[in-house]
Amino acid sequence: MADTRILLVDDEKEVTALLAKRLVRRGYQCDTAADGLQAVEAMREQPFPIVVMDVKMPNMDGIAALKIIVEPVSYTHLRAH
C-alpha cells in the first residue's frame, strides 16, 4: 500500500483533510486538490491510480474533470459511487 497514491478532490478542505488523515494511517500516500481544475493539473503532472472526487465544486465540477482525466487513458473498469 505504501506505493499507492490517492488524489482527494473536494472544495471542502475539512473533508480532504479527514480522508487524508485516515488513509495515511492505513499506509496510503495522499495529495489533495480543491476543485476539478486542480485535479486535472495534478493528473497531468503525475497521474494517480486512485482519485476520490466530489461532484459539485467551483471552477470545474467533478464530472467535467473526470471526462478530461479519463480521456487519454484506457481503463478496463471504471466505477462511480
C-alpha positions as CSV (number, residue, x, y, z in Angstrom):
1,M,0.0,0.0,0.0
2,A,2.9,2.4,0.6
3,D,3.2,2.8,-3.1
4,T,-0.4,3.5,-3.7
5,R,-1.1,7.2,-4.2
6,I,-4.6,8.7,-3.9
7,L,-5.8,12.1,-5.1
8,L,-8.5,13.5,-2.9
9,V,-10.6,16.3,-4.6
10,D,-13.1,18.4,-2.7
11,D,-13.7,22.1,-2.2
12,E,-14.3,21.5,1.5
13,K,-10.8,21.3,3.0
14,E,-12.1,19.6,6.1
15,V,-13.3,16.6,4.0
16,T,-10.0,16.1,2.2
17,A,-8.0,16.6,5.5
18,L,-10.1,14.0,7.3
19,L,-9.9,11.4,4.4
20,A,-6.2,12.0,4.0
21,K,-5.5,11.5,7.7
22,R,-7.4,8.2,7.8
23,L,-5.8,6.9,4.6
24,V,-2.3,7.9,5.6
25,R,-2.8,5.9,8.8
26,R,-3.5,2.9,6.6
27,G,-0.3,3.4,4.6
28,Y,-1.5,5.3,1.5
29,Q,0.1,8.5,0.1
30,C,-2.4,11.3,-0.4
31,D,-2.5,14.5,-2.2
32,T,-5.4,17.0,-2.3
33,A,-7.0,19.3,-4.8
34,A,-9.7,21.9,-4.2
35,D,-11.6,21.7,-7.5
36,G,-11.7,19.9,-10.8
37,L,-9.1,22.3,-12.4
38,Q,-6.6,21.5,-9.8
39,A,-7.3,17.8,-10.1
40,V,-6.8,17.8,-13.9
41,E,-3.4,19.7,-13.4
42,A,-2.4,17.2,-10.7
43,M,-3.2,14.3,-13.0
44,R,-1.2,15.8,-15.9
45,E,1.8,16.4,-13.7
46,Q,1.9,12.9,-12.2
47,P,-1.1,10.5,-12.7
48,F,-2.7,8.9,-9.6
49,P,-4.0,5.3,-9.7
50,I,-6.9,6.3,-7.4
51,V,-9.0,9.6,-7.4
52,V,-11.7,10.3,-4.9
53,M,-13.6,13.3,-6.2
54,D,-16.6,15.4,-5.2
55,V,-19.1,16.2,-7.9
56,K,-20.2,19.8,-7.0
57,M,-17.3,22.1,-6.8
58,P,-16.4,25.6,-8.1
59,N,-14.4,26.3,-11.2
60,M,-14.8,22.8,-12.7
61,D,-17.1,20.1,-11.3
62,G,-16.1,16.5,-10.7
63,I,-17.9,15.2,-13.8
64,A,-16.2,17.6,-16.2
65,A,-12.8,16.9,-14.6
66,L,-13.4,13.1,-14.8
67,K,-14.2,13.4,-18.6
68,I,-10.8,15.2,-19.1
69,I,-8.9,12.9,-16.8
70,V,-10.0,9.6,-18.3
71,E,-10.0,10.7,-22.0
72,P,-6.4,9.9,-22.8
73,V,-6.3,6.7,-20.7
74,S,-8.0,3.4,-21.4
75,Y,-9.5,1.8,-18.3
76,T,-10.9,-1.7,-18.2
77,H,-13.1,-0.9,-15.2
78,L,-14.4,2.5,-14.0
79,R,-16.7,2.6,-11.1
80,A,-18.6,5.7,-9.8
81,H,-20.4,5.9,-6.4
